[in-house]
Amino acid sequence: MIVASLISIISGAFDSKVEELRKGRSRVLETDHTLVLGWSRKVFSLVNELSIANQSRGKSAIVILANMDKVEMEDAVRAQVPDTGPRRSSAAPAIR
């Protein structure tokens, strides 16, 4: 009974930490990245142009910091911006 309770507590803590990371409540660990502040309809063309401009740099990173949910931002960018190669994009909700 004690072991089952301990496993349950550890599992719950692990699940909540994974959920926090998925929602973007962590530090941005990218180096040599481009930071986009704010969210508007122009973000999609900006990300597309930055991806094209950074093609010669290999794996480049674009980080978007806005007052939106990280998952929503990433889904919107994936839906609107065509795949332009080995780019990493990361969205981060602004800290309130």
Residue frames relative to the residue before (quaternion, step in Angstrom):
aa qw qx qy qz dx dy dz
M 1.0000 0.0000 0.0000 0.0000 0.00 0.00 0.00
I 0.6641 0.4995 -0.3032 0.4663 3.60 0.96 -0.86
V 0.6474 0.5143 -0.3154 0.4657 3.59 0.97 -0.85
A 0.6477 0.5140 -0.3177 0.4641 3.61 0.96 -0.81
S 0.6471 0.5077 -0.3136 0.4745 3.59 1.01 -0.78
L 0.6490 0.5154 -0.3094 0.4663 3.57 0.97 -0.84
I 0.6495 0.5009 -0.3142 0.4780 3.59 0.95 -0.83
S 0.6390 0.5327 -0.3189 0.4542 3.58 1.00 -0.80
I 0.6577 0.5040 -0.3032 0.4706 3.60 0.95 -0.86
I 0.6691 0.4899 -0.2959 0.4741 3.59 0.91 -0.92
S 0.6513 0.5175 -0.3125 0.4587 3.58 0.96 -0.83
G 0.6528 0.5146 -0.3072 0.4633 3.59 0.97 -0.83
A 0.6575 0.4986 -0.3064 0.4746 3.59 0.97 -0.83
F 0.6437 0.5212 -0.3132 0.4646 3.56 1.00 -0.83
D 0.6581 0.5127 -0.3032 0.4606 3.60 0.93 -0.91
S 0.6748 0.4840 -0.3093 0.4635 3.60 0.92 -0.82
K 0.6359 0.5173 -0.3310 0.4675 3.61 1.04 -0.68
V 0.6407 0.5085 -0.3216 0.4770 3.59 0.99 -0.81
E 0.6451 0.5180 -0.3160 0.4644 3.60 0.98 -0.80
E 0.6301 0.5206 -0.3284 0.4734 3.62 1.00 -0.76
L 0.6689 0.4903 -0.2998 0.4715 3.58 0.92 -0.89
R 0.6452 0.5282 -0.3172 0.4518 3.57 0.99 -0.80
K 0.7022 0.4502 -0.2578 0.4876 3.58 1.05 -0.76
G 0.5643 -0.6503 0.3653 0.3540 3.59 1.24 -0.04
R 0.4749 0.6737 -0.4466 0.3480 3.56 1.13 0.39
S 0.5449 0.5635 -0.4246 0.4529 3.53 0.70 1.15
R 0.6458 -0.4995 0.3948 0.4214 3.54 -1.28 0.11
V 0.4321 -0.6402 0.5580 0.3035 3.54 -1.22 0.53
L 0.1768 -0.8284 0.5284 0.0574 3.55 -0.54 1.18
E 0.4153 0.7074 -0.4698 0.3260 3.57 1.24 0.30
T 0.1657 -0.7439 0.6334 0.1341 3.54 -1.22 0.53
D 0.8258 0.1499 -0.1437 0.5244 3.54 -1.14 0.65
H 0.3719 0.7351 -0.4725 0.3132 3.55 0.87 1.03
T 0.4075 -0.6555 0.5682 0.2852 3.54 -1.35 0.20
L 0.2052 -0.7903 0.5711 0.0846 3.56 -0.80 1.06
V 0.1290 -0.7616 0.6331 0.0506 3.55 -0.88 1.05
L 0.1918 -0.7953 0.5688 0.0843 3.56 -0.68 1.13
G 0.8080 0.2396 -0.2031 0.4984 3.56 -0.74 1.06
W 0.2738 -0.7484 0.5884 0.1370 3.51 -1.35 0.33
S 0.1977 0.7370 -0.6325 0.1333 3.53 -0.99 0.91
R 0.7082 -0.4308 0.3188 0.4596 3.58 -1.27 -0.08
K 0.6178 0.5752 -0.3361 0.4177 3.59 1.20 -0.44
V 0.4721 0.6924 -0.4344 0.3302 3.60 1.23 -0.26
F 0.6462 0.5512 -0.3302 0.4118 3.58 0.95 -0.85
S 0.6871 0.4466 -0.2901 0.4942 3.59 0.89 -0.87
L 0.6203 0.5447 -0.3423 0.4487 3.60 1.07 -0.69
V 0.6623 0.4889 -0.3037 0.4797 3.60 0.92 -0.88
N 0.6377 0.5237 -0.3267 0.4607 3.58 0.99 -0.80
E 0.6838 0.4787 -0.2865 0.4703 3.60 0.87 -0.93
L 0.6452 0.5080 -0.3237 0.4700 3.60 0.99 -0.77
S 0.6328 0.5300 -0.3313 0.4571 3.58 1.01 -0.75
I 0.6605 0.4921 -0.3013 0.4804 3.55 0.97 -0.86
A 0.6700 0.5119 -0.2989 0.4469 3.59 0.93 -0.90
N 0.7398 0.4180 -0.2191 0.4796 3.59 1.08 -0.72
Q 0.3402 0.7726 -0.4879 0.2221 3.62 1.20 0.18
S 0.6804 0.4947 -0.3006 0.4494 3.60 1.01 -0.69
R 0.6345 0.5622 -0.3234 0.4203 3.60 1.24 -0.29
G 0.5328 -0.6072 0.4351 0.3976 3.60 1.18 0.02
K 0.7848 -0.2284 0.1933 0.5428 3.55 -0.82 -0.94
S 0.0079 -0.7906 0.6115 -0.0305 3.55 -0.51 1.20
A 0.2833 -0.7612 0.5625 0.1545 3.57 -1.22 0.42
I 0.1168 -0.7487 0.6498 0.0602 3.52 -1.13 0.81
V 0.1014 -0.7907 0.6033 0.0219 3.57 -0.74 1.09
I 0.1503 -0.7778 0.6069 0.0646 3.57 -0.86 1.01
L 0.1044 -0.7847 0.6104 0.0269 3.57 -0.76 1.09
A 0.2280 0.7770 -0.5462 0.2145 3.58 -0.43 1.22
N 0.5458 -0.6072 0.4714 0.3335 3.55 -1.34 0.25
M 0.5006 0.5915 -0.4651 0.4280 3.56 0.66 1.17
D 0.6119 -0.5315 0.4356 0.3915 3.51 -1.32 0.28
K 0.5574 -0.6452 0.4155 0.3170 3.58 -0.91 0.94
V 0.6617 0.5143 -0.3099 0.4491 3.57 0.88 -0.92
E 0.6478 0.5143 -0.3165 0.4644 3.60 0.98 -0.84
M 0.6544 0.5101 -0.3158 0.4603 3.59 0.94 -0.86
E 0.6769 0.4935 -0.3020 0.4550 3.59 0.84 -0.93
D 0.6485 0.5102 -0.3198 0.4657 3.60 0.99 -0.80
A 0.6577 0.5108 -0.3109 0.4580 3.59 0.95 -0.84
V 0.6602 0.4941 -0.3114 0.4722 3.59 0.94 -0.85
R 0.6508 0.5130 -0.3210 0.4585 3.61 0.93 -0.82
A 0.6799 0.4955 -0.2906 0.4558 3.58 1.03 -0.79
Q 0.7641 0.4092 -0.1963 0.4584 3.60 1.00 -0.81
V 0.7439 0.3679 -0.2064 0.5184 3.59 1.08 -0.66
P 0.4034 -0.7152 0.5093 0.2577 3.59 -0.74 0.99
D 0.5783 -0.5768 0.4434 0.3691 3.56 -1.20 0.52
T 0.0901 -0.8292 0.5516 0.0075 3.57 -0.63 1.13
G 0.7770 -0.3174 0.1837 0.5117 3.58 1.11 0.40
P 0.7654 -0.3923 0.2599 0.4390 3.56 -1.29 -0.32
R 0.2380 0.7656 -0.5546 0.2228 3.59 0.41 1.21
R 0.2342 -0.7167 0.6334 0.1739 3.51 -1.22 0.58
S 0.0334 -0.7748 0.6299 0.0431 3.55 -0.90 0.84
S 0.0582 -0.7877 0.6133 0.0046 3.50 -1.05 0.74
A 0.1618 -0.7648 0.6163 0.0949 3.52 -0.99 0.83
A 0.0711 -0.7961 0.6007 0.0180 3.52 -1.03 0.77
P 0.3836 -0.7113 0.5279 0.2612 3.59 -0.77 0.92
A 0.5031 -0.6498 0.4764 0.3126 3.56 -1.02 0.81
I 0.4595 -0.6712 0.5106 0.2787 3.56 -1.02 0.81
R 0.2577 -0.7935 0.5375 0.1229 3.54 -0.80 1.01
